[in-house]
Amino acid sequence: GLRTLVRLVDGPAYPPAVEEWIAAAGVAVIDCRVGTNREPLVAMDGGALAEALAAAQRPERQPVLVHCLRGQRETGVLV
């Protein structure tokens, strides 16, 4: 089953039922707040992006679910 959740955004906490499932399943949650690219001067946090990528590549952490709020920007960049 799933071993790791990589969360890429500041967002609301997981709902209680999800938190319970995470704990019961022994899933590790890695918070990597990468931010978003916004013209003209705001860029994603490269260090956080590298941390998320490194976590996703580690065999002992796989399978990994990577998510943001809408799956449009942050997840697309990482995956």
C-alpha positions as CSV (number, residue, x, y, z in Angstrom):
1,G,0.0,0.0,0.0
2,L,0.8,3.7,0.0
3,R,3.9,4.6,2.1
4,T,4.3,8.3,1.6
5,L,2.2,11.4,1.0
6,V,4.1,14.4,-0.3
7,R,2.0,17.6,0.3
8,L,3.2,20.6,-1.7
9,V,1.0,23.4,-0.4
10,D,-0.1,25.3,2.6
11,G,-3.7,24.2,3.0
12,P,-6.2,23.1,5.5
13,A,-5.4,20.1,7.7
14,Y,-6.6,16.7,6.4
15,P,-10.1,15.9,7.6
16,P,-10.2,13.7,10.8
17,A,-11.1,10.6,8.9
18,V,-8.1,11.0,6.6
19,E,-5.8,11.7,9.5
20,E,-7.1,8.5,11.1
21,W,-6.5,6.5,7.9
22,I,-2.9,7.9,7.6
23,A,-2.1,6.9,11.2
24,A,-3.7,3.5,10.9
25,A,-1.9,2.8,7.6
26,G,1.4,4.0,8.8
27,V,1.7,6.5,5.9
28,A,4.5,9.1,6.3
29,V,3.4,12.7,5.4
30,I,6.1,15.0,4.0
31,D,5.2,18.7,3.9
32,C,7.1,20.5,1.2
33,R,5.6,24.0,0.7
34,V,7.0,24.9,-2.7
35,G,4.8,27.9,-3.4
36,T,3.9,28.8,-7.0
37,N,5.5,30.7,-9.8
38,R,4.0,34.1,-10.3
39,E,5.1,36.7,-12.7
40,P,7.3,38.7,-12.6
41,L,9.3,38.0,-9.5
42,V,8.0,35.1,-7.4
43,A,9.4,31.7,-8.0
44,M,8.9,28.3,-6.4
45,D,11.1,27.4,-3.5
46,G,13.8,25.3,-5.2
47,G,15.0,23.8,-2.0
48,A,11.5,22.5,-1.0
49,L,11.0,21.2,-4.6
50,A,14.3,19.3,-4.4
51,E,13.3,17.9,-1.0
52,A,10.0,16.7,-2.4
53,L,11.7,15.1,-5.4
54,A,14.3,13.4,-3.2
55,A,11.5,12.0,-1.0
56,A,9.6,10.7,-3.9
57,Q,12.6,8.9,-5.4
58,R,13.6,7.0,-2.3
59,P,12.7,3.3,-2.8
60,E,11.8,2.8,0.9
61,R,9.2,5.7,0.6
62,Q,7.5,4.3,-2.5
63,P,4.7,4.1,-3.5
64,V,4.3,7.9,-3.1
65,L,1.2,10.1,-3.6
66,V,2.2,13.7,-4.5
67,H,-0.6,16.3,-4.2
68,C,-1.4,20.0,-4.0
69,L,-4.8,21.6,-3.9
70,R,-5.8,21.3,-7.5
71,G,-3.1,19.3,-9.2
72,Q,-2.5,22.0,-11.7
73,R,0.8,23.7,-10.9
74,E,2.9,22.4,-8.0
75,T,2.2,18.7,-8.7
76,G,2.7,19.1,-12.4
77,V,6.2,20.6,-11.9
78,L,7.3,17.9,-9.6
79,V,5.8,14.9,-11.4
